[in-house]
Amino acid sequence: MLTALALLSACALPSVDPIAIPADVADYIPADIDMSEVNRDTNGCYFYTYGASLFTVNDASGTPICHPDISA
């Protein structure tokens, strides 16, 4: 029994700690998006997944919101 559990746990998906999302970013994330779906790219720009698609988090003018000075 324990061997079976050990084998099944090896197949588990890795967990990723959620990132801290600044208020100025959170304000532009759609209400129906789970905050665990929000992440940052290597340039510090925020994005989220919805279904199988990626979307950038844009401000009111349509510019992607990026904070390259905040460590991920």
N, C-alpha and C positions, 0 to 999 in steps of 0.2 A: 504494500500500500504506500509506504513512504517513498519507495523508488518511483512509483507512478507519479506521485505528487512532485517529486524533484524533476522528473522529465517534463511534466506539464509546465512547471514554473520556468523552465528554460525557454519555452516558446512564448512567454508573455511579452507584450510590447513594452519597450522601455518607457519609463515615465519621465516627463520633462517638467521641471519646476516652472510655474507661471512667472512671467516677467512683471515687473512693476510698471504700470501704465500711468504716465503723468496725466493730470486732469485735462490739459489742453489737447491731449490725444483722445482720451476717453470721450470727450464732448462730441467728437466727430465719428465715433464708431456707432453703427446702427444698433438700435435697442435690442433687436432680435439676435445679435451676434454674441455668442458665449465668449467672455473675456479670455478664456483659455485658448481660444483660436487666434489671438492677437500675438504677433511676434515682431522682431526687428531684423532687417537685413544687415549685411556687413557695412553698409553706409549709414546705419542708424535710422533708416526709414521704416516706419511702421506699416504692417500689412496684416490682413486677416484672411482666413480661409472660409469659404461658404460653399458647401457642396464640394465639388472637385476643382473649384476655381480660387485663385488668389486675387485679392483686391488691395490696393494701397489705401491707406487712411489719408484722406485729403482734407485740407482746411476749406473754409467757405469760398475761397477763390479757385479751388480745384488743384492747389499745389500740394504735393505729397508732404506730409509732416515728418521731418527728420530731426533727430537729436544725436548727431554723431559724437558729441562730447560726453554723453552719458554711457557708461560702460554697460554692456549687455549682461 
